[in-house]
């Protein structure tokens, strides 16, 4: 199953130095958006004991960016995926890749049973 999720807000970057309350609001909003998109795509309470999660980051620009920072910024969104699917993220196996830049950015998440 594959779902396209929004690019995480700038406030969720590990390099951001904003106020904690602004970051908390951004995290809550992003988590909810990702959860709802997964549920709309049919990824609802899968009942799997574990899953393989392949994440492809399509950044909003061609600027250099670290994959580990992209993954860290996406944490709240991935928590939303875990909540929608019902599979605890401690039971995930990750595959991470960088895709071509797209306007506005996008994160493609594909999950399957191990």
C-alpha positions in Angstrom: 0.0 0.0 0.0 1.3 3.4 -0.9 0.4 6.8 0.4 1.7 10.3 -0.5 2.1 12.5 2.6 2.8 16.3 2.8 6.3 17.6 3.3 6.9 18.2 7.1 6.6 21.9 8.2 9.9 23.8 8.6 9.3 24.0 12.4 9.8 20.2 12.6 13.3 20.3 11.3 15.9 19.2 13.8 17.9 22.4 12.9 14.9 24.7 13.7 15.4 26.8 16.7 11.8 28.0 17.2 9.6 28.2 20.3 8.5 24.8 21.7 4.8 25.7 21.5 5.1 26.5 17.8 6.9 23.2 17.2 4.2 21.3 19.2 1.4 22.8 17.1 3.1 22.0 13.9 3.8 18.4 15.0 0.2 17.9 16.1 -1.1 19.3 12.8 1.2 17.2 10.7 0.5 14.0 12.6 -3.2 14.5 12.2 -2.9 15.2 8.5 -0.8 12.1 7.9 -3.1 10.0 9.9 -6.2 11.1 8.0 -4.5 10.7 4.6 -3.5 7.1 5.5 -7.0 6.3 6.7 -8.5 7.8 3.5 -6.2 5.6 1.5 -7.5 2.5 3.3 -4.7 2.0 5.7 -6.8 1.6 8.8 -6.2 -0.9 11.6 -4.2 -3.4 9.4 -3.8 -5.9 12.2 -0.2 -6.7 11.2 2.3 -7.6 13.9 5.1 -5.7 12.0 5.6 -3.9 8.7 8.2 -2.8 6.2 8.0 1.0 5.6 9.7 2.3 2.5 10.0 6.1 2.6 10.9 8.2 -0.4 11.5 11.9 0.3 10.8 14.3 -2.6 12.1 17.6 -1.2 10.6 21.0 -2.2 13.9 22.2 -3.7 17.1 20.8 -5.1 19.1 22.2 -2.0 21.2 19.7 -0.2 19.6 18.0 2.7 20.5 15.0 4.9 18.2 12.0 4.9 18.6 11.7 8.6 17.2 15.2 9.1 14.4 14.5 6.7 13.5 11.4 8.7 13.7 13.3 12.0 11.4 16.0 10.7 8.9 13.4 9.5 8.6 11.8 13.0 5.3 13.3 13.9 3.9 12.3 10.4 5.1 8.8 10.9 3.5 8.6 14.3 0.2 9.5 12.5 0.9 6.6 10.1 1.4 4.3 13.0 -1.8 5.4 14.6 -3.8 4.9 11.4 -2.4 1.5 10.6 -2.4 0.2 14.2 1.2 -1.1 13.8 3.5 0.1 16.6 6.5 2.0 14.9 8.9 0.0 17.1 7.9 -3.0 15.0 8.8 -1.2 11.7 11.7 -2.0 9.3 12.7 1.2 7.4 13.9 1.7 3.9 14.8 5.3 3.1 15.5 7.0 -0.2 15.7 10.4 -1.8 13.6 11.1 -4.8 13.5 14.0 -7.3 12.4 17.4 -6.0 8.7 18.3 -6.5 7.0 21.6 -6.0 5.9 21.9 -2.3 7.7 18.6 -1.4 6.1 15.2 -0.8 6.9 12.1 1.2 5.8 8.8 -0.4 5.3 6.0 2.1 4.8 2.4 1.0 4.2 -0.3 3.6 3.8 -4.0 3.4 4.1 -7.0 5.7 7.6 -8.4 6.3 
